[in-house]
């Protein structure tokens, strides 16, 4: 017997304001991106620039996830007899590709920095990473409830949780540079 889940529903209902919270998380990630790119350039910090690019990919991932949830929620029709659930798979492919491109860029930057090391400003790195940690922590909080009701939201939640943890690592880099140069 066939069994059908409404789009995004895996054991419960998404909260009524999930769209607002996803939009807020999208803009938080764009804001972090801008702050970290400017701060990374100013502090000469590849750690901040890499975190900024990662947050940019998060913003793109949130937008793609939102769009794919909307598409996947459409009912099947005569053209799409299995429905639109594959939209979420395509979204995952796009998000993975974006991350791969960022990794390639960062590896190139690391290679250049190995050849020509450059000093960085630890205090700037610390404070900007703290802003990133707060914003990522808020994003995790905003998705906490809905993570159990949608695989798409759960993936975004876990990704943002990993970002919050990576912000702690960048904080440690800032402290290490400040105290140990």
C-alpha positions in Angstrom: 0.0 0.0 0.0 1.3 3.4 -0.9 2.0 5.9 1.8 2.3 9.6 1.4 3.8 12.3 3.6 3.0 15.9 2.9 6.1 17.8 1.9 8.5 18.4 4.7 6.4 16.4 7.1 8.2 13.6 8.9 6.3 13.1 12.1 4.7 16.5 12.9 3.8 19.9 11.7 6.2 22.7 11.0 5.6 25.8 13.1 3.4 28.4 11.5 6.2 31.0 11.4 8.8 28.8 9.8 8.9 31.0 6.7 9.7 34.1 8.8 12.3 32.2 10.8 14.0 30.9 7.6 14.0 34.5 6.2 15.5 35.8 9.4 18.2 33.1 9.3 18.9 33.9 5.7 19.5 37.6 6.5 21.5 36.7 9.6 23.9 34.6 7.4 24.2 37.4 4.8 25.0 39.8 7.6 27.6 37.5 9.1 29.1 37.1 5.6 29.5 40.9 5.1 31.0 41.5 8.5 33.4 38.6 8.2 34.6 39.4 4.7 35.2 43.0 5.7 36.8 42.0 9.0 38.8 39.2 7.3 40.3 41.6 4.8 41.0 44.2 7.5 42.5 41.6 9.9 44.2 39.7 7.1 42.5 36.5 8.3 41.9 33.6 6.0 39.9 32.0 8.9 37.4 34.8 8.9 37.2 34.9 5.1 36.6 31.1 5.0 33.9 31.4 7.6 32.3 34.2 5.7 32.2 32.2 2.5 30.8 29.3 4.5 28.1 31.6 5.9 27.4 32.8 2.4 26.9 29.2 1.3 24.5 28.8 4.3 22.4 31.7 3.2 22.3 30.2 -0.3 21.4 26.8 1.2 18.6 28.3 3.3 17.2 30.0 0.3 17.4 26.8 -1.8 15.9 24.7 1.0 13.0 27.1 1.3 12.3 27.1 -2.4 12.7 23.3 -2.6 10.2 22.9 0.4 7.7 25.0 -1.5 8.1 23.0 -4.7 8.1 19.7 -2.9 4.9 20.6 -1.2 3.0 20.8 -4.6 0.6 18.0 -5.2 1.3 15.4 -7.9 -0.3 16.0 -11.3 -0.6 14.4 -14.7 2.9 15.7 -15.6 4.6 14.8 -12.3 3.0 11.5 -11.3 5.4 11.1 -8.4 5.0 14.6 -7.3 7.7 17.2 -6.7 9.6 15.6 -3.9 12.8 15.4 -6.0 13.1 19.2 -5.6 14.7 18.6 -2.2 17.3 16.1 -3.8 18.2 18.7 -6.4 18.5 21.3 -3.7 20.9 19.1 -1.8 23.0 18.6 -5.0 23.2 22.4 -5.6 24.1 23.0 -1.9 26.9 20.4 -2.1 28.3 21.8 -5.3 28.4 25.3 -3.8 30.3 23.9 -0.7 32.7 22.0 -3.0 33.5 25.2 -5.0 34.2 27.1 -1.7 36.5 24.3 -0.5 38.5 24.5 -3.8 38.8 28.3 -3.4 39.9 28.0 0.2 42.5 25.4 -0.6 43.9 27.7 -3.2 44.1 30.6 -0.7 45.7 28.3 1.9 48.3 27.3 -0.7 49.1 30.9 -1.4 49.4 31.7 2.4 51.7 28.8 2.9 54.0 30.2 0.2 53.8 33.7 1.7 52.7 33.8 5.3 51.0 37.0 6.4 50.3 38.4 9.9 46.7 38.6 11.2 45.0 40.7 13.9 43.9 38.4 16.7 41.6 40.8 18.5 39.6 41.6 15.3 39.3 37.9 14.5 38.1 37.2 18.0 35.3 39.9 18.1 34.1 39.1 14.6 34.0 35.4 15.3 32.0 36.2 18.5 29.4 38.0 16.4 29.3 34.9 14.1 28.9 32.6 17.1 26.0 34.7 18.4 24.2 34.8 15.0 24.7 31.1 14.4 23.6 30.3 17.9 20.4 32.3 17.3 19.9 30.5 14.0 20.2 27.1 15.7 17.7 28.3 18.4 15.2 29.4 15.6 15.2 26.0 14.0 15.3 23.9 17.2 11.6 23.0 17.3 11.2 22.3 13.6 14.3 20.1 13.2 12.2 17.0 14.2 9.4 17.7 11.7 11.4 18.1 8.4 14.5 16.4 7.1 15.2 19.6 5.1 15.0 21.7 8.3 17.0 19.1 10.3 19.8 19.3 7.7 19.8 23.2 8.0 19.8 22.9 11.8 22.7 20.5 11.9 24.6 22.7 9.4 24.1 25.8 11.5 25.0 24.0 14.7 28.3 22.9 13.0 28.8 26.6 12.0 28.4 27.7 15.6 31.0 25.1 16.6 33.3 26.4 13.9 32.9 29.9 15.2 34.3 28.7 18.5 37.3 27.4 16.6 37.8 30.8 14.9 37.5 32.4 18.3 40.3 30.2 19.5 42.4 31.2 16.5 41.9 34.8 17.4 43.0 34.2 21.0 45.9 32.1 19.8 47.1 34.9 17.4 46.7 37.5 20.1 48.6 35.7 22.8 51.1 33.6 20.8 51.4 35.6 17.5 
